[in-house]
Each structure stands twice: as structure tokens, then as C-alpha cells.
Amino acid sequence: MTSAEEIAQTVVAGESETVEFKATTGQRTEAARSLSAMLNGEGGCVLFGVLPDGKVVGQQVGSKTLEDIALACSEIYPRYSPSIERVVVSKGSGREVLVVAVPAGNSKPYSYRGRYYVRSGSSTVTMPDEVQVSMVMERVHSLDRWEIAHSGRGLSAIDDDEVRSFRDDTISAGRARFDAEASVVDVLRALNLLDNDDQPNRGAIALFGKADAFAGRYPTLGCRLVAVAGTDLGEEFHDDVLLEANAFVSLRRAMLFCDEHLHRPVRINGKLQAEITSEIPPEVVREALANAFGHRDYTTGGLVQVRIFYDRLEVWSPGGLHFGLKPADLYVPHSSYPWNPNMLGCLYRRGIVEQLGSGTLRMTRMCIDAGLGRPVFTAGNISVACTIPRRGYWLKPNGSSTVVNKTEQAVLATLADGPAGRGQLAARIGIVSTEARETLVRLHELGLVEVEGHGRGSHWMLKNG
């Protein structure tokens, strides 16, 4: 139950994407429009009886007042009835604040009087067409996923050896739903990769299909692998491979391609034996590739692409981020939102991914520990890219690279653990304060770091976008 004290606290924070003030229920039409926008976002509430400047005045509330609000909100579609709370402003005043609230909707997009809206800061604005299309796709996707549809292929299109290898790997990983003698059909059935007639669905073809099963029907399965002699796609290619194969074969071939074209530094250990290391940790490359194949949108055109440049590795996945996820969310703990849950479940059972939403966090940590910069995640309407810097480079938030020296690298690596003051940075890295200041100024000019606060209370942090 909301109290007058909670209303006061909310008002002090001001209007936002999740809070809007209305002086009276005479503004219920605008309020219902904002509530539809909040359903399309993270939810929120409208407070009736609060002036735009935050002054709590309340209003007289009767049964018709509540009916008028319900009637205005009845024009939200799909239908959603918000909760309404009455909060007395002060005893004896006879005036109340109405708190009308909605959660984040689970049937997005919601419209009001046939138009779609979203919140932008403290305003309600028309929803961009591409956002509307994305939300419609997500709603339809929950009922009719690509991976569970009929494939139009029989069991002869399945690579039996790949299925048996998968079976043995999952048993070794302790993640199997079948025993060591399970047949190919038993394995596929346990993984929800067969339809009601025991024929492989599209997910089965994408994971275990033979290459000749794709002909003419699945042109976007497989991947494109290129090694570029420079930092731009317009430059000469060292190597160019177009691979038409299932996801597991593609993953293995893409890993091998990266191993062939990334530097493999040699170092001498304490026993004077040469150790061949990897410029980018293989676990990072594998995670980027697994995310591309597991989360991609198979209904769109295009292949998973791996591009190796002199300064970076890029992994491109068709389709955008879904379910409201943004690139900045990938740097903080977040839940897993699989677009292809059955297929991603198979990657998990084989020990390739963890299905916890933690993969991007592990990638970031491993890159920093390896002396590399952070991966950069970018997303548009048709693709998601994971860009990983090569040794000696650091990536800007837009994915472009810049050369950094050892001191700059140390500062950036330290800030990857969290914000820090200039003095803290100097102490941790072992440099004098003036050098720390000069380094931070240069990194700020490069667009790699930003500062909050002023003077001794200021803290520096990595710039995410």
C-alpha cells in the first residue's frame, strides 16, 4: 500500500521514464497514453493530484473519478487494467492522490487509440517504426519460433556421427538427458528437436544437419570467415571462406580459422621450455561465436560473419538484441534471454555456454586479464557485433580502435574493475599523480574514459557509449 510519505519521496525524485505527474483526472487521456508507453517499457505510474512542479495538491475522488480512469485506460490494446490506489494527502483535507500503475507488459507492443508510444525521459513520444516491428516479432516469436517449425527434411538429413559425438560430450560434461546407449532419435527427441511425427525440426537441421540438407532451403546456415590485410573491409583479404555447414561444424571451423590468423606469441617458462599462447584467449573467441550462432535470428538474411583485422576481431550475428536488452546491459549482471532456447540449450549441454547471462561478463574479465581491452558490443536492427581488440589496441565505444601505450593500458585495465580517483589510480599502477593526470586527459580526448564529480571527489570510469 502506498503512503503519503512514499508519495513525497517519489515526487522529490521528479518525473522520469517510469513516473509522470498529472494535476487532475481531467488529464486522464494523456495519462492513459503514458501508461501504454510504460507498458511498452519497464512499467511505471501516473500520479493524479501532483502539479508539474512536484507540488502535491490532491483532488476530490468519487466513484465516477475511478470509472473515468478505467474508461480511458480501456482504450489500451491489448487490454490491460492498471492498478489504482487512493492516498490521502492529509487527514481531514478530503483530497487524495491517485496512483495508477502498470508493470512492464508481457504482450508488447501496446497501443492507445491505435497508436504506439514509448517513454523518452519524462516524455511520452511516438514509438519508432523499427521498435514496433521488433516488439511485434517478439510477441509472435513466443508463439511460433523458427527453431520448432517443420524443417521439410527427414532423418536422413541428420549427421548421425555429430549427434553421437554430441551425446558423448554431454554425458562427459554431466549435462545429458539420456544414457550412453541412446539412439540418434532418442537424443533428438530428448532435446525437443523432433516434431510430432518424429521428423527433425529446423533446430535439428541447424545444429546437426548435413551440408546437402541445406540446399535451396536454408541459405543462411553456416558462416563467412575473412582475414583482412588492414583495418578496413575495403582492403585486401588474406583469406576468405564461405562455409555451408551446421552450427557445430561451423563453430569448430571458425575457431580453427581464428587460431590460424591470430598471433600466437611464444614465451619461455621457468624450465626454458617454449609455451605457445593465444593472442585472444580461446574461451573468449568461443563465447563470441557461440553467442552468434545461439542467439542469432534465423528468419533474417545473412550469415554469421567472422572478420579478423590487424587491430581487432569482429563476430557478427544476424538479428538485433531482443526483449529490451541493450549493449550496455551486457557489461553488467543480466539474465539470459535466449531467442532460440532449444538450440541454446544444446550449446549448454555440450559445455559451450552457461545459459546464465554471464558469458559477456566472463569475456570482458578474460580479455582484461590477458592484457587486452574490453570487448565492445554494438547492435542495430539487423545485426549484433562483438568486437574484441588485438594486443596493443583499445576499442572505443563505437567499436573503432586506437593504439594505447603500457601506462594507458594499465589505467584502462584498472578502471575495468570500477571507477577510481586519480590518486587511487596512481597508487595502484605505481606512477606519480601528474603522469596519471596526463594519461587520463589523453584517454578522455580519445573518448575512452569519462569523469564524474569535481576536484578531489571526482572519479574516472570507462566510457560505455
C-alpha positions as CSV (number, residue, x, y, z in Angstrom):
1,M,0.0,0.0,0.0
2,T,1.4,3.4,-1.0
3,S,1.6,6.0,1.8
4,A,1.7,9.8,1.8
5,E,5.4,9.5,2.8
6,E,6.2,7.3,-0.3
7,I,4.3,9.8,-2.5
8,A,6.6,12.6,-1.1
9,Q,9.7,10.6,-1.8
10,T,8.6,9.8,-5.4
11,V,7.8,13.5,-6.0
12,V,11.2,14.6,-4.8
13,A,12.8,12.3,-7.4
14,G,10.8,14.0,-10.1
15,E,9.2,12.7,-13.3
16,S,11.1,10.0,-15.3
17,E,10.5,7.2,-17.7
18,T,8.5,5.4,-15.0
19,V,6.8,8.3,-13.2
20,E,4.5,11.1,-14.5
21,F,2.6,13.8,-12.7
22,K,-0.9,14.9,-13.6
23,A,-2.7,17.8,-11.7
24,T,-6.2,16.2,-12.1
25,T,-8.0,13.3,-13.7
26,G,-9.1,15.8,-16.3
27,Q,-5.8,14.8,-18.0
28,R,-6.7,11.1,-18.0
29,T,-6.4,10.8,-21.8
30,E,-2.8,11.9,-21.7
31,A,-2.2,9.7,-18.7
32,A,-3.6,6.6,-20.4
33,R,-1.4,7.3,-23.4
34,S,1.6,7.4,-21.0
35,L,0.6,4.2,-19.3
36,S,0.5,2.4,-22.6
37,A,4.1,3.7,-23.2
38,M,5.1,2.4,-19.7
39,L,3.6,-1.0,-20.6
40,N,5.9,-0.9,-23.6
41,G,8.9,-0.2,-21.4
42,E,9.8,-1.0,-17.8
43,G,6.4,-0.2,-16.3
44,G,5.6,2.8,-14.1
45,C,2.9,5.0,-12.7
46,V,0.9,8.2,-13.1
47,L,0.2,10.3,-10.0
48,F,-3.0,12.3,-10.2
49,G,-3.1,15.3,-7.8
50,V,0.5,16.3,-8.3
51,L,1.4,19.6,-10.2
52,P,4.2,19.6,-12.8
53,D,6.5,21.3,-10.4
54,G,6.0,18.5,-7.9
55,K,3.6,20.2,-5.5
56,V,1.2,17.6,-4.0
57,V,-2.3,19.1,-4.1
58,G,-4.5,16.0,-4.4
59,Q,-8.1,16.2,-5.6
60,Q,-11.6,15.1,-4.7
61,V,-12.2,11.5,-5.6
62,G,-15.5,9.8,-6.1
63,S,-16.7,6.6,-7.8
64,K,-17.1,8.4,-11.1
65,T,-13.5,9.5,-10.9
66,L,-12.3,5.9,-10.8
67,E,-14.8,4.9,-13.6
68,D,-13.4,7.7,-15.8
69,I,-9.8,6.5,-15.4
70,A,-10.9,2.9,-16.1
71,L,-12.8,4.0,-19.2
72,A,-9.8,6.0,-20.5
73,C,-7.5,3.0,-20.0
74,S,-9.9,0.6,-21.7
75,E,-8.6,2.0,-25.0
76,I,-5.2,0.5,-24.3
77,Y,-4.7,-2.6,-26.5
78,P,-4.0,-5.4,-25.7
79,R,-6.4,-4.7,-22.8
80,Y,-4.7,-4.1,-19.5
81,S,-6.4,-2.7,-16.4
82,P,-3.9,-0.8,-14.3
83,S,-3.9,-0.9,-10.5
84,I,-5.4,2.3,-8.8
85,E,-4.5,3.3,-5.2
86,R,-6.0,6.2,-3.3
87,V,-3.7,8.0,-1.0
88,V,-5.0,10.7,1.4
89,V,-2.9,13.9,1.2
90,S,-3.6,14.9,4.8
91,K,-6.2,14.0,7.4
92,G,-9.3,16.0,7.1
93,S,-8.4,17.5,3.8
94,G,-10.8,15.4,1.8
95,R,-8.2,15.3,-1.0
96,E,-6.4,12.3,-2.4
97,V,-3.6,11.4,-4.8
98,L,-4.4,8.6,-7.2
99,V,-1.5,6.3,-8.0
100,V,-2.3,4.5,-11.3
101,A,0.4,1.9,-12.1
102,V,1.3,-0.7,-14.6
103,P,4.2,-3.3,-14.8
104,A,6.3,-3.9,-17.9
105,G,3.8,-5.6,-20.2
106,N,4.2,-9.2,-21.5
107,S,2.2,-8.6,-24.7
108,K,4.1,-5.8,-26.3
109,P,3.6,-3.6,-28.2
110,Y,0.6,-1.9,-26.5
111,S,-1.3,0.8,-28.4
112,Y,-3.5,3.6,-27.3
113,R,-6.3,4.6,-29.6
114,G,-4.5,2.7,-32.4
115,R,-1.1,4.4,-32.0
116,Y,2.0,3.2,-30.3
117,Y,4.1,5.1,-27.7
118,V,7.3,4.8,-25.6
119,R,8.7,6.9,-22.8
120,S,11.7,9.1,-23.6
121,G,13.0,10.6,-20.3
122,S,9.9,12.2,-18.7
123,S,8.0,12.5,-22.0
124,T,5.7,10.2,-24.0
125,V,6.6,10.0,-27.7
126,T,5.6,8.1,-30.7
127,M,7.2,4.7,-31.0
128,P,9.8,4.4,-33.8
129,D,8.6,2.0,-36.6
130,E,11.7,-0.3,-36.1
131,V,10.9,-0.6,-32.3
132,Q,7.3,-1.5,-33.1
133,V,8.4,-4.2,-35.6
134,S,10.8,-5.6,-33.1
135,M,8.1,-5.9,-30.4
136,V,5.7,-7.5,-32.8
137,M,8.3,-10.0,-33.8
138,E,8.9,-10.8,-30.1
139,R,5.2,-11.3,-29.5
140,V,4.8,-13.7,-32.5
141,H,8.1,-15.4,-31.6
142,S,6.8,-16.5,-28.2
143,L,4.1,-18.5,-30.0
144,D,5.8,-19.6,-33.2
145,R,9.6,-19.9,-33.0
146,W,11.7,-20.6,-36.1
147,E,13.6,-23.4,-34.4
148,I,10.5,-25.5,-33.7
149,A,8.8,-25.3,-37.1
150,H,8.8,-28.2,-39.6
151,S,12.1,-28.5,-41.5
152,G,10.8,-30.2,-44.6
153,R,13.6,-32.7,-44.2
154,G,13.7,-36.3,-42.9
155,L,16.1,-38.1,-40.5
156,S,18.4,-38.9,-43.5
157,A,19.3,-35.2,-43.4
158,I,20.8,-35.5,-39.9
159,D,24.5,-36.2,-39.4
160,D,24.3,-39.2,-37.1
161,D,28.0,-39.1,-36.2
162,E,27.6,-35.4,-35.0
163,V,24.6,-36.5,-32.9
164,R,26.5,-39.4,-31.3
165,S,29.5,-37.1,-30.6
166,F,27.1,-34.6,-29.0
167,R,25.7,-37.4,-26.9
168,D,29.1,-38.5,-25.6
169,D,30.2,-34.9,-24.9
170,T,27.1,-34.1,-22.9
171,I,27.4,-37.2,-20.9
172,S,31.1,-36.3,-20.1
173,A,30.0,-32.8,-19.2
174,G,27.3,-34.2,-16.8
175,R,24.6,-32.4,-18.7
176,A,22.9,-35.2,-20.6
177,R,19.2,-36.1,-20.6
178,F,19.8,-39.6,-22.0
179,D,22.1,-42.6,-21.4
180,A,25.2,-43.7,-23.2
181,E,23.3,-46.1,-25.5
182,A,20.7,-43.6,-26.6
183,S,19.9,-43.7,-30.3
184,V,20.0,-40.7,-32.6
185,V,16.3,-40.4,-32.5
186,D,16.3,-40.7,-28.7
187,V,18.8,-37.9,-28.4
188,L,16.9,-35.6,-30.8
189,R,13.6,-36.3,-29.0
190,A,15.1,-35.5,-25.6
191,L,16.4,-32.2,-27.0
192,N,13.0,-31.2,-28.4
193,L,14.4,-31.4,-31.9
194,L,11.8,-33.7,-33.4
195,D,8.2,-32.8,-34.4
196,N,5.1,-34.9,-33.6
197,D,5.9,-37.2,-36.5
198,D,9.5,-37.8,-35.2
199,Q,10.9,-35.8,-38.0
200,P,13.7,-33.2,-37.4
201,N,12.5,-29.6,-36.9
202,R,14.5,-26.6,-38.1
203,G,16.6,-26.5,-34.9
204,A,17.7,-30.1,-35.5
205,I,18.8,-29.2,-39.1
206,A,20.6,-26.0,-37.9
207,L,22.6,-28.0,-35.3
208,F,23.0,-31.4,-36.8
209,G,22.1,-31.2,-40.5
210,K,24.3,-32.5,-43.3
211,A,25.5,-29.8,-45.7
212,D,23.4,-31.2,-48.5
213,A,20.3,-30.8,-46.4
214,F,20.5,-27.0,-46.7
215,A,20.4,-26.8,-50.5
216,G,18.0,-24.1,-51.6
217,R,16.0,-24.1,-48.3
218,Y,18.5,-22.9,-45.6
219,P,20.9,-20.5,-47.4
220,T,21.7,-18.6,-44.2
221,L,23.1,-21.6,-42.2
222,G,26.9,-21.6,-41.9
223,C,29.3,-18.7,-41.7
224,R,31.6,-16.4,-43.7
225,L,35.2,-16.1,-42.5
226,V,37.6,-13.4,-43.7
227,A,41.1,-12.2,-42.7
228,V,41.7,-8.6,-43.8
229,A,45.1,-7.1,-44.6
230,G,44.4,-3.9,-42.7
231,T,41.8,-2.3,-40.6
232,D,39.0,-1.8,-43.2
233,L,36.9,-4.2,-45.2
234,G,37.9,-2.4,-48.4
235,E,41.4,-3.7,-48.1
236,E,42.8,-6.9,-49.5
237,F,41.7,-10.2,-47.9
238,H,44.4,-12.7,-46.8
239,D,41.8,-15.4,-46.6
240,D,38.1,-15.8,-47.4
241,V,36.0,-18.8,-46.6
242,L,32.3,-19.4,-47.2
243,L,31.2,-22.4,-45.1
244,E,27.8,-24.1,-45.6
245,A,27.5,-26.3,-42.5
246,N,25.6,-26.9,-39.3
247,A,26.3,-24.8,-36.2
248,F,28.7,-27.3,-34.6
249,V,30.8,-27.8,-37.7
250,S,30.7,-24.0,-38.2
251,L,31.9,-23.3,-34.7
252,R,34.8,-25.7,-35.0
253,R,35.9,-24.3,-38.4
254,A,35.5,-20.7,-37.1
255,M,37.7,-21.5,-34.1
256,L,40.3,-23.0,-36.3
257,F,40.2,-20.0,-38.6
258,C,40.8,-17.6,-35.7
259,D,43.6,-19.8,-34.4
260,E,45.3,-19.7,-37.8
261,H,45.1,-15.9,-38.3
262,L,45.6,-14.5,-34.8
263,H,49.1,-14.2,-33.4
264,R,50.3,-17.0,-31.2
265,P,53.0,-15.4,-29.0
266,V,55.8,-17.7,-27.7
267,R,57.1,-17.2,-24.2
268,I,59.8,-19.1,-22.2
269,N,58.6,-20.6,-18.9
270,G,60.8,-21.3,-15.8
271,K,62.0,-24.6,-17.3
272,L,63.3,-22.9,-20.5
273,Q,60.5,-24.6,-22.5
274,A,58.7,-22.6,-25.2
275,E,55.0,-22.1,-24.5
276,I,52.7,-21.1,-27.3
277,T,50.0,-18.8,-26.1
278,S,47.0,-17.3,-27.8
279,E,46.7,-13.5,-28.5
280,I,43.0,-13.6,-27.7
281,P,42.0,-16.3,-25.1
282,P,40.3,-19.2,-27.0
283,E,37.5,-19.1,-24.4
284,V,36.7,-15.6,-25.4
285,V,36.6,-16.4,-29.1
286,R,34.4,-19.5,-28.4
287,E,31.9,-17.5,-26.3
288,A,31.6,-14.8,-29.0
289,L,31.0,-17.5,-31.7
290,A,28.6,-19.5,-29.5
291,N,26.5,-16.3,-28.8
292,A,26.4,-15.6,-32.5
293,F,25.1,-19.0,-33.5
294,G,22.9,-19.5,-30.5
295,H,21.2,-16.1,-30.3
296,R,21.0,-15.2,-34.0
297,D,17.7,-14.6,-35.8
298,Y,17.4,-17.3,-38.4
299,T,14.4,-15.7,-40.0
300,T,16.6,-12.8,-41.4
301,G,19.0,-13.0,-44.3
302,G,22.7,-13.2,-43.8
303,L,25.3,-15.4,-42.3
304,V,27.3,-15.3,-39.1
305,Q,30.5,-13.5,-40.0
306,V,34.0,-13.6,-38.5
307,R,36.3,-10.7,-39.6
308,I,39.9,-10.6,-38.5
309,F,41.6,-7.2,-38.9
310,Y,45.1,-6.1,-37.9
311,D,43.6,-4.4,-34.8
312,R,40.5,-6.4,-33.9
313,L,38.4,-9.5,-34.2
314,E,34.7,-9.0,-35.1
315,V,31.9,-11.5,-34.8
316,W,28.6,-10.5,-36.5
317,S,25.3,-12.2,-35.8
318,P,22.1,-11.6,-37.9
319,G,19.2,-10.0,-36.0
320,G,19.2,-7.4,-33.3
321,L,19.1,-7.6,-29.5
322,H,15.6,-8.6,-28.2
323,F,13.5,-8.4,-25.1
324,G,14.6,-4.8,-24.4
325,L,18.3,-5.8,-23.9
326,K,20.8,-3.0,-24.8
327,P,24.5,-3.3,-25.4
328,A,25.3,-1.5,-22.1
329,D,23.4,-4.3,-20.3
330,L,26.0,-6.8,-21.5
331,Y,28.7,-5.3,-19.2
332,V,26.6,-5.9,-16.0
333,P,24.9,-8.9,-14.5
334,H,21.8,-9.8,-16.5
335,S,19.5,-12.7,-17.1
336,S,19.7,-14.9,-20.2
337,Y,17.1,-14.2,-22.8
338,P,17.5,-16.9,-25.5
339,W,15.9,-16.2,-28.9
340,N,16.4,-19.9,-29.7
341,P,16.0,-21.7,-26.3
342,N,16.2,-25.2,-27.6
343,M,19.3,-24.6,-29.7
344,L,21.0,-22.6,-26.9
345,G,20.1,-25.5,-24.5
346,C,22.1,-27.8,-26.8
347,L,25.1,-25.5,-26.7
348,Y,24.8,-25.5,-22.9
349,R,24.6,-29.3,-22.7
350,R,27.8,-29.6,-24.7
351,G,29.6,-27.3,-22.3
352,I,30.0,-24.4,-24.8
353,V,27.8,-21.8,-23.0
354,E,26.4,-21.4,-19.5
355,Q,22.9,-20.0,-20.1
356,L,23.2,-17.6,-17.2
357,G,23.7,-14.3,-19.0
358,S,27.2,-14.4,-17.6
359,G,29.1,-15.1,-20.9
360,T,29.7,-11.4,-21.8
361,L,31.0,-10.7,-18.3
362,R,33.4,-13.6,-18.5
363,M,34.6,-12.4,-21.9
364,T,35.3,-9.0,-20.5
365,R,37.2,-10.3,-17.5
366,M,39.3,-12.7,-19.5
367,C,40.3,-10.0,-22.0
368,I,41.4,-7.7,-19.2
369,D,43.3,-10.5,-17.5
370,A,45.0,-11.2,-20.8
371,G,46.2,-7.6,-21.2
372,L,43.6,-6.8,-23.8
373,G,41.0,-4.1,-23.9
374,R,37.3,-4.8,-23.2
375,P,35.1,-6.3,-26.0
376,V,32.7,-3.8,-27.5
377,F,29.1,-4.9,-28.2
378,T,27.1,-2.9,-30.7
379,A,23.6,-3.6,-32.0
380,G,21.4,-2.4,-34.8
381,N,18.1,-3.5,-36.2
382,I,19.6,-6.2,-38.4
383,S,22.8,-7.4,-36.6
384,V,24.7,-7.6,-33.4
385,A,28.5,-7.3,-33.4
386,C,31.0,-8.4,-30.8
387,T,34.4,-6.7,-31.4
388,I,37.5,-7.8,-29.5
389,P,40.7,-5.8,-29.6
390,R,44.0,-7.4,-30.5
391,R,47.1,-6.8,-28.4
392,G,48.3,-3.2,-28.3
393,Y,44.9,-1.7,-29.2
394,W,41.9,-0.5,-27.2
395,L,38.4,-0.1,-28.6
396,K,36.2,3.0,-28.4
397,P,32.5,2.6,-27.6
398,N,31.7,2.6,-31.3
399,G,34.0,-0.4,-32.0
400,S,36.8,1.6,-33.7
401,S,40.3,1.1,-32.3
402,T,43.2,3.2,-31.1
403,V,46.7,2.4,-30.1
404,V,47.5,2.7,-26.3
405,N,50.8,2.6,-24.5
406,K,51.6,0.4,-21.5
407,T,50.6,3.1,-18.9
408,E,47.4,3.8,-20.7
409,Q,46.7,0.1,-20.9
410,A,47.3,-0.2,-17.1
411,V,44.9,2.7,-16.4
412,L,42.2,1.3,-18.6
413,A,42.6,-2.2,-17.1
414,T,42.3,-0.8,-13.6
415,L,39.2,1.2,-14.5
416,A,37.7,-2.0,-15.8
417,D,37.3,-3.1,-12.2
418,G,35.3,0.0,-11.4
419,P,35.5,3.8,-11.0
420,A,38.6,5.3,-9.3
421,G,40.0,8.6,-8.3
422,R,43.2,9.9,-9.9
423,G,45.2,9.3,-6.7
424,Q,43.9,5.8,-6.4
425,L,44.9,5.0,-10.0
426,A,48.4,6.4,-9.5
427,A,48.9,4.3,-6.3
428,R,47.6,1.1,-7.9
429,I,49.6,1.4,-11.0
430,G,52.8,2.8,-9.4
431,I,53.0,6.2,-11.2
432,V,53.1,9.7,-10.0
433,S,49.9,11.8,-9.8
434,T,51.0,14.1,-12.7
435,E,51.5,11.2,-15.0
436,A,48.1,9.8,-14.0
437,R,46.5,13.2,-14.8
438,E,48.2,13.4,-18.2
439,T,47.2,9.8,-19.1
440,L,43.6,10.4,-18.1
441,V,43.4,13.6,-20.1
442,R,44.7,11.8,-23.2
443,L,42.3,8.8,-22.7
444,H,39.4,11.3,-22.2
445,E,40.4,13.0,-25.5
446,L,40.3,9.6,-27.2
447,G,36.8,9.0,-25.9
448,L,37.8,6.0,-23.8
449,V,37.1,7.4,-20.3
450,E,34.8,9.9,-18.6
451,V,34.7,11.6,-15.2
452,E,32.0,12.2,-12.6
453,G,32.3,14.9,-10.0
454,H,34.8,17.7,-9.5
455,G,38.1,18.2,-7.7
456,R,39.1,15.6,-5.1
457,G,35.7,14.0,-5.2
458,S,35.9,13.1,-8.9
459,H,36.0,9.6,-10.1
460,W,37.1,8.3,-13.5
461,M,35.4,5.4,-15.3
462,L,35.4,3.6,-18.7
463,K,33.1,5.1,-21.2
464,N,30.4,2.7,-22.3
465,G,28.8,4.8,-25.0
